[in-house]
Amino acid sequence: MSQEQRPNPARTQTLWRPPYQVALVVAGIVLGAVPGLPRVHLAPGLLLGLFIPPLVFHAALTQDRAQLRGVIRPVALLAVLGVVLSLAMIGVGAHALVGLGWTSALLLGAVLSPTDPIAVVAVLRRLRPPGRLRALLEGESLFNDAIGAAAFGALLAALGGHAPGPLDLLLTFGRQSLIAVIAGLLLGAAVRLLLSRLGSGLAGLVLLILGAYLAYAIAARAGGSGVMADVVAGLVAGGSRALEPALDALWETPLRGLNSALFLLAGWGLPAALVLGQAVPILALFAVLQVARGLLIPLVVRGQGRWTAPLMVWGGLRGALSIALALAAGSAAGVDPRLPAIGYGVVALSLLLQGLTLGPLWSRLGPRDEAAATSA
């Protein structure tokens, strides 16, 4: 074996290290399995409104704009078609295989359609893929968060009888999206202006966190999608330059704390027996999710190297947003009571199975040397 082809032992060891969300899933399951431990009863939408805004806002804020512009067409197709295809296939599968009513089944499809930018970024930071592949995965996870959350909101309105037909459902989605975009543009511009004066210290961090919650709250209060508003606000606030390293570093501890608390509270609030009781539906719908992704990726991503399509198919990890949406849906009247456990189970399986194997898959299919792995 030549010097150029010899694998780097340090790099190989790093690739096998799973994202920290895997440990959080395991810890949450353990909490849910402890006998006699008091159950956590979470208020409707608490996880969604409390934990998600800073996580999504930061993912948008730190998006590489130059890389994103180069892949905006496939990212847009992946985000839109990915949500539609996942929503439709999970909806049909949940109805036919699990017996959920159509609205609950489609709602579960919306819950599971977004990939998780936090988990994806955690993996990509270790794997150091080519810039284009990283931009595709990060951009897709960011934009389908926005579209999936808006679709979730529109379906909840349908469940409440406010949008009884397909046309009304589409109009509800459009109205919520428009409100979110306007709120995100205004809040993002204001944060960007103030950030240029406050700098990269603690005051800047407080401003960013406040901006994330305000964008979400204002959009939601006006009848829009708070998650989409945070995506737009983060992209606008970041502008054309990357977030300053000093300010980005300040985010690390609060973001990990929020993500950890979300996973632990979700696992604690859902008894392990309840999730394991839905093992067959969870396995079946996880398989449907991978089939949907396997059908979409090769159609959208072409000519990017033999390893790009399989890595993107397996790199669509689900995470924090899907868990928060699943638990929020469980509190709505008319939703099948099995939905939160199934949604949580599919996310847990995604993180455990994909999160543990994506690194080894990359080491087998990805570029053979560091220069190729880090090139744009």
C-alpha positions as CSV (number, residue, x, y, z in Angstrom):
1,M,0.0,0.0,0.0
2,S,1.4,3.4,-1.0
3,Q,2.0,6.2,1.5
4,E,-0.9,8.2,-0.1
5,Q,-3.4,5.3,0.2
6,R,-2.5,4.3,3.7
7,P,-5.4,5.2,6.0
8,N,-4.8,7.7,8.8
9,P,-5.3,5.8,12.1
10,A,-6.3,9.0,14.0
11,R,-8.9,9.9,11.3
12,T,-10.3,6.3,11.3
13,Q,-10.7,6.4,15.1
14,T,-12.5,9.8,14.8
15,L,-14.9,8.5,12.1
16,W,-16.1,5.7,14.4
17,R,-17.0,8.2,17.2
18,P,-20.8,8.8,17.1
19,P,-22.4,12.2,17.5
20,Y,-23.2,13.1,21.1
21,Q,-27.0,12.9,20.3
22,V,-26.6,9.1,20.3
23,A,-25.6,9.2,24.0
24,L,-28.5,11.5,24.7
25,V,-30.9,9.1,23.1
26,V,-29.5,6.2,25.2
27,A,-29.7,8.3,28.4
28,G,-33.3,9.3,27.6
29,I,-34.3,5.7,27.0
30,V,-32.7,4.7,30.3
31,L,-34.6,7.5,32.1
32,G,-37.8,6.3,30.6
33,A,-37.1,2.7,31.7
34,V,-36.3,3.4,35.4
35,P,-39.2,1.9,37.4
36,G,-40.8,4.2,39.9
37,L,-39.3,7.3,38.5
38,P,-42.0,10.1,38.3
39,R,-43.0,10.8,34.8
40,V,-42.4,14.2,33.3
41,H,-45.6,15.8,32.0
42,L,-44.7,18.4,29.4
43,A,-46.9,21.3,28.5
44,P,-48.1,21.2,24.9
45,G,-45.5,22.7,22.6
46,L,-43.1,23.4,25.4
47,L,-40.2,21.5,23.8
48,L,-40.9,23.1,20.5
49,G,-41.2,26.7,21.7
50,L,-38.4,26.5,24.3
51,F,-35.7,24.4,22.8
52,I,-36.0,24.6,19.1
53,P,-35.7,28.4,18.3
54,P,-32.0,28.8,19.3
55,L,-31.0,25.5,17.7
56,V,-32.5,26.3,14.3
57,F,-31.5,29.9,14.4
58,H,-27.9,29.1,15.0
59,A,-27.9,26.5,12.2
60,A,-29.1,29.2,9.8
61,L,-26.8,31.8,11.2
62,T,-23.7,29.7,10.7
63,Q,-24.6,28.5,7.2
64,D,-21.8,29.0,4.6
65,R,-23.5,31.4,2.2
66,A,-20.9,31.0,-0.6
67,Q,-21.3,27.2,-0.5
68,L,-25.0,27.4,-0.3
69,R,-25.3,29.6,-3.3
70,G,-23.4,27.0,-5.4
71,V,-25.9,24.3,-4.5
72,I,-29.1,26.3,-4.0
73,R,-31.0,24.4,-6.8
74,P,-30.4,20.9,-5.6
75,V,-30.9,22.0,-2.0
76,A,-34.3,23.6,-2.9
77,L,-35.3,20.4,-4.7
78,L,-34.2,18.2,-1.8
79,A,-36.0,20.4,0.7
80,V,-39.3,20.7,-1.1
81,L,-39.5,17.2,-2.8
82,G,-37.9,15.6,0.3
83,V,-40.7,16.9,2.6
84,V,-43.4,16.1,0.1
85,L,-42.2,12.6,-0.6
86,S,-41.4,11.7,3.0
87,L,-44.8,13.1,4.2
88,A,-46.7,11.2,1.5
89,M,-44.8,7.9,1.9
90,I,-44.8,7.9,5.7
91,G,-48.5,9.0,5.6
92,V,-49.5,6.1,3.4
93,G,-47.3,3.7,5.3
94,A,-48.6,4.8,8.7
95,H,-52.2,4.5,7.5
96,A,-51.7,1.1,5.7
97,L,-49.3,-0.6,8.0
98,V,-50.0,1.0,11.4
99,G,-53.7,1.9,11.1
100,L,-53.4,5.6,11.9
101,G,-56.1,7.8,10.5
102,W,-55.2,9.8,7.5
103,T,-54.7,13.1,9.2
104,S,-52.6,11.6,12.0
105,A,-50.6,9.5,9.5
106,L,-49.8,12.6,7.4
107,L,-49.0,14.5,10.6
108,L,-46.5,11.8,11.4
109,G,-45.1,12.2,7.9
110,A,-44.6,16.0,8.6
111,V,-43.0,15.2,12.0
112,L,-40.4,12.8,10.4
113,S,-39.7,14.8,7.2
114,P,-37.1,17.2,8.5
115,T,-33.5,16.1,8.9
116,D,-31.7,17.5,11.9
117,P,-29.1,20.2,11.2
118,I,-27.6,19.8,14.7
119,A,-27.0,16.1,14.3
120,V,-25.9,16.5,10.7
121,V,-23.4,19.3,11.6
122,A,-22.1,17.2,14.5
123,V,-21.3,14.4,12.2
124,L,-19.9,16.6,9.4
125,R,-17.5,18.4,11.7
126,R,-15.7,15.1,12.3
127,L,-15.9,13.6,8.8
128,R,-14.8,16.8,7.0
129,P,-16.4,16.0,3.7
130,P,-15.9,18.1,0.5
131,G,-17.5,21.5,0.7
132,R,-20.2,20.8,-1.8
133,L,-21.4,17.7,0.0
134,R,-21.4,19.5,3.3
135,A,-23.4,22.4,1.8
136,L,-25.9,19.9,0.3
137,L,-26.5,18.1,3.6
138,E,-26.5,21.2,5.8
139,G,-28.6,23.3,3.4
140,E,-31.1,20.5,2.9
141,S,-31.5,19.9,6.7
142,L,-32.0,23.6,7.3
143,F,-34.6,24.3,4.6
144,N,-36.6,21.1,5.0
145,D,-36.8,22.0,8.7
146,A,-38.6,25.2,7.6
147,I,-40.9,23.5,5.1
148,G,-41.6,20.4,7.3
149,A,-42.5,22.6,10.3
150,A,-44.8,24.7,8.2
151,A,-46.5,21.6,6.8
152,F,-46.9,20.3,10.3
153,G,-48.6,23.6,11.3
154,A,-51.0,23.4,8.3
155,L,-51.9,19.8,9.1
156,L,-52.6,20.7,12.8
157,A,-55.0,23.4,11.5
158,A,-56.6,20.7,9.3
159,L,-57.0,18.5,12.3
160,G,-58.8,21.3,14.1
161,G,-61.2,21.7,11.3
162,H,-59.8,25.0,10.0
163,A,-58.6,23.6,6.7
164,P,-60.9,20.8,5.7
165,G,-59.9,20.4,2.1
166,P,-56.6,20.1,0.1
167,L,-56.9,23.6,-1.3
168,D,-57.6,25.1,2.1
169,L,-54.6,23.1,3.4
170,L,-52.4,24.6,0.7
171,L,-53.6,28.1,1.4
172,T,-53.0,27.6,5.1
173,F,-49.4,26.5,4.4
174,G,-48.9,29.5,2.1
175,R,-50.3,31.9,4.7
176,Q,-48.2,30.5,7.5
177,S,-45.1,30.6,5.3
178,L,-45.6,34.2,4.2
179,I,-46.1,35.4,7.7
180,A,-42.9,33.5,8.8
181,V,-40.8,34.9,5.9
182,I,-41.9,38.5,6.7
183,A,-41.3,38.1,10.5
184,G,-37.9,36.4,9.8
185,L,-36.8,39.1,7.4
186,L,-37.7,41.9,9.8
187,L,-36.1,40.3,12.9
188,G,-33.1,39.1,11.0
189,A,-32.4,42.6,9.6
190,A,-32.8,44.1,13.1
191,V,-30.5,41.5,14.7
192,R,-27.9,42.0,12.0
193,L,-27.9,45.8,12.5
194,L,-27.6,45.6,16.3
195,L,-25.0,42.9,16.1
196,S,-22.7,45.1,14.1
197,R,-22.8,47.6,17.0
198,L,-22.6,45.1,20.0
199,G,-19.7,43.0,18.6
200,S,-18.9,39.4,19.4
201,G,-19.0,39.4,23.2
202,L,-21.7,38.2,25.7
203,A,-24.0,41.0,24.7
204,G,-23.9,39.8,21.1
205,L,-24.8,36.3,22.2
206,V,-27.7,37.6,24.3
207,L,-29.0,39.5,21.3
208,L,-28.8,36.4,19.0
209,I,-30.7,34.2,21.5
210,L,-33.3,36.9,22.0
211,G,-33.6,37.3,18.3
212,A,-34.2,33.6,17.9
213,Y,-37.0,33.6,20.4
214,L,-38.6,36.8,19.1
215,A,-38.7,35.6,15.5
216,Y,-40.3,32.4,16.6
217,A,-42.8,34.0,19.0
218,I,-43.8,36.9,16.6
219,A,-44.4,34.5,13.7
220,A,-46.3,32.0,15.8
221,R,-48.4,34.8,17.4
222,A,-49.3,36.1,14.0
223,G,-50.4,32.6,12.8
224,G,-47.1,31.7,11.0
225,S,-44.5,29.1,11.3
226,G,-42.0,29.9,14.1
227,V,-39.4,27.5,12.8
228,M,-39.5,28.9,9.3
229,A,-39.2,32.4,10.7
230,D,-36.1,31.4,12.6
231,V,-34.5,29.9,9.5
232,V,-35.1,33.1,7.6
233,A,-34.0,35.4,10.5
234,G,-30.8,33.4,10.9
235,L,-29.9,33.6,7.3
236,V,-30.5,37.3,7.2
237,A,-28.8,38.0,10.5
238,G,-25.7,36.2,9.3
239,G,-25.6,38.2,6.1
240,S,-22.7,37.5,3.7
241,R,-20.1,36.8,6.3
242,A,-19.5,33.9,8.6
243,L,-20.3,34.2,12.3
244,E,-17.2,35.4,14.2
245,P,-15.4,32.5,15.8
246,A,-15.4,34.1,19.3
247,L,-19.2,34.6,19.1
248,D,-19.8,31.1,17.6
249,A,-17.8,29.6,20.5
250,L,-20.1,31.2,23.0
251,W,-23.0,29.3,21.5
252,E,-21.4,25.9,22.2
253,T,-22.4,25.4,25.8
254,P,-26.0,26.8,25.7
255,L,-26.7,24.9,22.5
256,R,-25.5,21.6,23.9
257,G,-27.4,22.2,27.1
258,L,-30.7,22.9,25.2
259,N,-30.2,19.8,22.9
260,S,-29.3,17.6,25.9
261,A,-32.3,18.8,27.9
262,L,-34.7,18.2,25.0
263,F,-33.6,14.6,24.5
264,L,-33.5,13.8,28.2
265,L,-36.9,15.3,28.9
266,A,-38.4,13.6,25.8
267,G,-37.1,10.2,26.9
268,W,-38.1,10.8,30.5
269,G,-41.6,11.8,29.4
270,L,-42.2,8.7,27.2
271,P,-41.9,5.4,29.2
272,A,-39.5,3.0,27.4
273,A,-42.2,0.3,27.5
274,L,-44.5,2.6,25.5
275,V,-41.9,3.2,22.8
276,L,-40.8,-0.5,22.7
277,G,-44.5,-1.5,22.3
278,Q,-44.4,0.3,19.0
279,A,-41.3,-1.5,17.8
280,V,-42.8,-3.0,14.7
281,P,-44.3,0.3,13.4
282,I,-41.1,2.1,14.2
283,L,-39.0,-0.4,12.2
284,A,-41.4,-0.4,9.3
285,L,-41.7,3.4,9.1
286,F,-37.9,3.9,9.5
287,A,-37.5,1.6,6.4
288,V,-40.2,3.6,4.5
289,L,-38.2,6.8,5.4
290,Q,-35.0,5.3,4.0
291,V,-36.8,4.1,0.8
292,A,-38.2,7.6,0.3
293,R,-34.8,9.1,0.6
294,G,-33.2,6.5,-1.6
295,L,-35.7,7.3,-4.3
296,L,-35.1,11.1,-4.1
297,I,-31.4,11.5,-3.7
298,P,-30.2,9.9,-7.0
299,L,-32.7,12.0,-8.9
300,V,-31.5,15.3,-7.5
301,V,-27.7,14.7,-6.9
302,R,-25.8,13.6,-9.9
303,G,-22.2,13.8,-11.0
304,Q,-20.9,14.3,-7.5
305,G,-18.8,11.2,-7.2
306,R,-19.7,7.6,-6.5
307,W,-19.9,8.2,-2.7
308,T,-22.1,11.2,-2.7
309,A,-25.5,9.6,-3.2
310,P,-25.1,6.8,-0.6
311,L,-23.6,9.1,1.9
312,M,-26.5,11.6,1.5
313,V,-29.1,8.9,1.7
314,W,-27.7,7.5,5.0
315,G,-26.8,11.0,6.2
316,G,-30.4,12.2,6.6
317,L,-30.5,11.8,10.4
318,R,-33.6,12.8,12.2
319,G,-33.3,14.6,15.6
320,A,-34.4,17.4,17.9
321,L,-37.1,19.1,15.7
322,S,-38.9,15.8,14.9
323,I,-39.0,14.9,18.6
324,A,-40.4,18.3,19.6
325,L,-43.0,18.1,16.8
326,A,-44.0,14.6,17.8
327,L,-44.6,15.5,21.4
328,A,-46.4,18.7,20.4
329,A,-48.7,16.7,18.1
330,G,-49.5,14.3,20.9
331,S,-51.3,17.1,22.8
332,A,-53.7,18.0,20.0
333,A,-57.2,16.8,20.0
334,G,-57.9,14.0,17.5
335,V,-54.3,12.8,17.1
336,D,-53.7,9.1,17.5
337,P,-52.1,8.6,20.9
338,R,-49.4,6.3,19.4
339,L,-47.9,9.1,17.3
340,P,-45.5,10.6,19.9
341,A,-44.0,7.2,20.8
342,I,-43.7,6.2,17.1
343,G,-42.1,9.5,16.1
344,Y,-39.7,9.4,19.0
345,G,-38.8,5.8,18.2
346,V,-38.0,6.5,14.6
347,V,-35.8,9.4,15.6
348,A,-34.0,7.3,18.2
349,L,-33.4,4.5,15.7
350,S,-32.2,7.0,13.1
351,L,-29.6,8.5,15.5
352,L,-28.5,5.1,16.9
353,L,-28.3,3.3,13.6
354,Q,-27.3,6.0,11.2
355,G,-25.3,8.0,13.7
356,L,-23.2,5.0,14.7
357,T,-22.5,3.8,11.1
358,L,-22.2,7.0,9.1
359,G,-18.5,7.5,10.0
360,P,-17.5,3.9,9.0
361,L,-19.5,4.3,5.8
362,W,-17.6,7.5,5.0
363,S,-14.3,5.8,5.7
364,R,-15.2,3.1,3.2
365,L,-16.9,5.2,0.5
366,G,-15.4,8.7,0.9
367,P,-12.2,10.2,-0.5
368,R,-9.1,8.2,0.4
369,D,-6.9,11.1,1.5
370,E,-7.3,14.3,3.6
371,A,-6.8,16.7,0.7
372,A,-9.7,15.2,-1.2
373,A,-11.9,15.1,1.8
374,T,-11.5,18.8,2.6
375,S,-11.6,20.1,-1.0
376,A,-14.5,22.1,-2.2
